[in-house]
Amino acid sequence: MNHVRSANPVRESADRLNIILKRNRGHSVLLLLSGGSALSLLEHLDTSLVSSRTTITVLDERFSHDSQINNFEQIVKTKFYTSAKANGAQTISTSTSLNETLDEVGKKFEHALRAWKQNNPNGTIIATMGIGPDGHTAGLFPYQENTERGIDFSGDAWVCAYEVPLGVNPHTKRFTVTFTFLRSCVDEAIVFAIGEEKRAIINNIQKTNCRLEDIPASIIKELRSVTLITD
């Protein structure tokens, strides 16, 4: 893991993602984007590096019909998305219709990811990732004591649809890529984490006794190629 401290972490993250996209120009690319503060780097991306061989989707999703909450709908509103679509970019939408259940959209997302991989066996999968002050990344939240979660993020599934316990996050219904998908499929990851409230988490991630159950974001130590950018 390459840890970079920058006075302008947003621009640094975008610049490094541009380098990865440029290196993969002409190849099939699946770009999984995180929501929240990590979306800020999109305004600095070079959309000339995005083409019809690029597929854009999210790393995790909030199960909601409200476009102000749904992560994919937030990406759709960006200038990056408009330019990418004009260049012919493909998408895997995680918007939900009124008649779909959480389990159904989770399975649909998993099917779409597996189909992309099957159709592009030599393609490159790139992810932008954030880290929450509680240590979560994507929709992977710390284990809650006395909660019957019954979720195995390291099983065979690439996507998990579940309800986060109340009090953990205001958006309780979610579907997210799993530890398994991150370990086995992501070729390049840009991890974006800024703010004093995340300093302790970043320090703990780098300790050898850090557990995924406590700090799910520590999965980044197991990925193939990771650049962690902080302020």
Legacy VTK file of the C-alpha trace (Angstrom):
# vtk DataFile Version 3.0
C-alpha trace
ASCII
DATASET POLYDATA
POINTS 231 float
0.000 0.000 0.000
1.327 3.386 -1.038
0.393 6.110 1.497
0.540 9.653 0.115
0.001 12.753 2.237
-1.022 15.762 0.175
-1.893 19.413 0.742
-4.563 18.936 -1.938
-5.792 15.351 -1.540
-8.764 15.808 -3.884
-6.570 16.881 -6.791
-3.906 14.316 -5.886
-6.495 11.535 -5.976
-7.853 12.700 -9.316
-4.379 13.008 -10.822
-3.474 9.480 -9.775
-6.754 8.123 -11.126
-6.066 9.925 -14.407
-2.698 8.152 -14.594
-4.383 4.774 -14.115
-7.032 5.559 -16.736
-4.385 6.734 -19.187
-2.390 3.538 -18.635
-5.513 1.533 -19.484
-6.599 3.620 -22.465
-7.877 1.328 -25.205
-8.679 -1.453 -22.728
-11.952 -2.428 -21.102
-12.289 -0.680 -17.732
-14.861 -1.034 -14.980
-14.782 2.081 -12.802
-16.493 1.726 -9.424
-17.032 5.049 -7.682
-17.630 5.727 -3.998
-20.159 8.282 -2.857
-19.792 10.944 -0.202
-16.651 13.070 -0.095
-14.907 10.806 -2.623
-17.204 12.176 -5.355
-15.361 15.493 -5.169
-12.465 14.104 -7.197
-14.701 13.590 -10.262
-14.557 17.260 -11.227
-10.798 16.922 -11.785
-10.887 13.773 -13.924
-9.819 13.941 -17.553
-12.906 12.686 -19.363
-10.952 12.288 -22.608
-9.616 9.119 -20.952
-13.151 7.712 -20.764
-14.531 5.915 -23.819
-17.050 3.326 -24.971
-14.796 0.709 -23.385
-15.333 2.288 -19.953
-18.176 1.118 -17.718
-19.138 3.300 -14.755
-20.948 2.174 -11.634
-20.787 2.507 -7.834
-18.971 0.595 -5.119
-22.028 0.459 -2.891
-25.548 1.779 -2.914
-28.169 3.143 -0.560
-31.469 1.429 -1.274
-33.687 4.412 -1.935
-35.928 5.822 -4.655
-34.873 9.336 -3.615
-32.324 10.754 -6.082
-30.844 12.828 -3.262
-29.909 9.627 -1.400
-29.151 7.107 -4.153
-25.385 7.158 -4.878
-25.685 6.400 -8.595
-28.167 9.235 -9.051
-25.680 11.599 -7.424
-23.058 10.574 -9.993
-25.546 11.090 -12.837
-25.819 14.759 -11.818
-22.089 15.435 -12.257
-20.382 17.039 -15.248
-18.045 14.052 -15.297
-20.972 11.719 -15.972
-22.388 13.931 -18.713
-19.022 14.095 -20.474
-18.383 10.372 -19.997
-21.725 9.478 -21.561
-21.010 11.825 -24.468
-17.810 9.815 -25.020
-19.843 6.613 -25.191
-19.211 5.296 -21.670
-21.392 2.411 -20.504
-23.020 2.224 -17.077
-24.273 -0.290 -14.550
-27.135 1.568 -12.943
-28.020 0.946 -9.313
-31.100 3.153 -9.359
-34.117 1.306 -7.989
-37.705 1.162 -9.171
-40.705 1.222 -6.861
-41.502 -2.474 -7.300
-37.986 -3.779 -6.559
-36.934 -5.216 -3.201
-33.546 -4.820 -1.537
-32.714 -8.462 -2.195
-33.695 -8.172 -5.869
-31.528 -5.138 -6.587
-28.601 -6.720 -4.764
-28.833 -9.827 -6.940
-29.219 -7.707 -10.068
-26.041 -5.767 -9.211
-24.100 -8.975 -8.580
-25.295 -10.414 -11.902
-24.187 -7.251 -13.726
-20.708 -7.310 -12.160
-20.207 -10.984 -12.972
-21.462 -10.449 -16.524
-18.983 -7.606 -17.028
-16.127 -9.778 -15.781
-17.184 -12.696 -17.975
-17.402 -10.443 -21.043
-14.126 -8.673 -20.219
-11.846 -11.338 -18.698
-8.765 -9.204 -19.341
-10.373 -5.920 -18.387
-9.192 -3.698 -15.542
-11.341 -2.982 -12.480
-10.623 0.317 -10.748
-12.259 1.506 -7.532
-12.321 4.780 -5.661
-12.843 4.166 -1.965
-13.548 6.311 1.041
-13.111 5.638 4.745
-15.648 6.668 7.358
-14.717 7.882 10.859
-16.141 4.588 12.184
-13.810 2.598 9.923
-16.345 1.583 7.285
-15.624 1.558 3.570
-18.128 1.041 0.746
-21.208 -0.368 2.529
-19.087 -2.542 4.816
-19.691 -1.465 8.400
-18.029 -2.612 11.641
-19.562 -5.553 13.455
-22.025 -4.459 16.118
-21.977 -6.315 19.437
-25.266 -7.930 20.463
-26.576 -7.690 16.900
-27.567 -10.773 14.926
-26.149 -9.547 11.650
-25.526 -12.901 10.023
-23.594 -11.312 7.166
-20.556 -12.953 5.631
-18.678 -10.372 3.577
-15.964 -12.953 2.825
-18.216 -15.642 1.348
-18.710 -16.487 -2.320
-20.959 -13.511 -3.082
-19.628 -10.389 -4.775
-22.526 -8.272 -3.532
-24.334 -8.243 -0.211
-27.753 -6.649 0.321
-28.559 -6.114 3.983
-29.848 -3.745 6.637
-27.304 -1.908 8.745
-28.390 -1.816 12.412
-30.167 1.356 13.521
-27.775 3.902 14.963
-24.868 2.725 12.820
-25.835 4.767 9.764
-28.967 6.742 8.846
-29.216 4.851 5.536
-29.928 1.366 6.872
-30.886 -0.484 3.674
-27.845 -0.989 1.441
-26.206 -3.241 -1.103
-22.455 -3.293 -1.417
-19.543 -5.151 -2.944
-18.018 -7.600 -0.488
-14.527 -8.249 0.835
-14.409 -11.142 -1.631
-15.032 -8.880 -4.611
-12.487 -6.327 -3.428
-9.818 -8.977 -2.849
-10.329 -10.996 -6.015
-11.490 -8.463 -8.597
-10.201 -4.943 -7.961
-6.939 -4.317 -9.806
-6.349 -0.693 -8.741
-7.786 1.279 -5.839
-7.553 4.951 -4.958
-8.483 5.408 -1.302
-9.450 8.946 -0.327
-9.611 9.867 3.369
-9.466 13.409 4.712
-10.247 15.063 8.024
-8.860 14.929 11.534
-11.664 12.581 12.645
-10.190 9.850 10.413
-6.601 10.104 11.658
-7.024 7.445 14.355
-8.680 5.068 11.908
-5.846 5.488 9.381
-3.283 4.801 12.109
-5.156 1.711 13.323
-5.495 0.297 9.808
-1.731 0.129 9.553
-1.379 -1.964 12.726
-0.826 -5.697 12.286
-3.559 -6.659 14.780
-6.295 -4.662 13.032
-9.389 -6.835 12.387
-11.848 -6.478 9.516
-14.734 -6.910 11.969
-13.597 -3.800 13.832
-12.329 -1.698 10.929
-13.642 -2.982 7.572
-11.521 -0.377 5.761
-8.444 -2.410 6.694
-9.366 -4.578 3.677
-7.313 -2.115 1.634
-4.160 -3.835 2.928
-5.251 -6.987 1.089
-5.907 -5.426 -2.318
-3.594 -5.836 -5.311
-2.611 -2.189 -5.796
-3.668 0.586 -3.439
-2.828 4.252 -3.083
-4.095 5.794 0.151
-4.293 9.579 -0.039
-4.746 11.671 3.084
-4.318 15.288 4.138
LINES 1 232
231 0 1 2 3 4 5 6 7 8 9 10 11 12 13 14 15 16 17 18 19 20 21 22 23 24 25 26 27 28 29 30 31 32 33 34 35 36 37 38 39 40 41 42 43 44 45 46 47 48 49 50 51 52 53 54 55 56 57 58 59 60 61 62 63 64 65 66 67 68 69 70 71 72 73 74 75 76 77 78 79 80 81 82 83 84 85 86 87 88 89 90 91 92 93 94 95 96 97 98 99 100 101 102 103 104 105 106 107 108 109 110 111 112 113 114 115 116 117 118 119 120 121 122 123 124 125 126 127 128 129 130 131 132 133 134 135 136 137 138 139 140 141 142 143 144 145 146 147 148 149 150 151 152 153 154 155 156 157 158 159 160 161 162 163 164 165 166 167 168 169 170 171 172 173 174 175 176 177 178 179 180 181 182 183 184 185 186 187 188 189 190 191 192 193 194 195 196 197 198 199 200 201 202 203 204 205 206 207 208 209 210 211 212 213 214 215 216 217 218 219 220 221 222 223 224 225 226 227 228 229 230
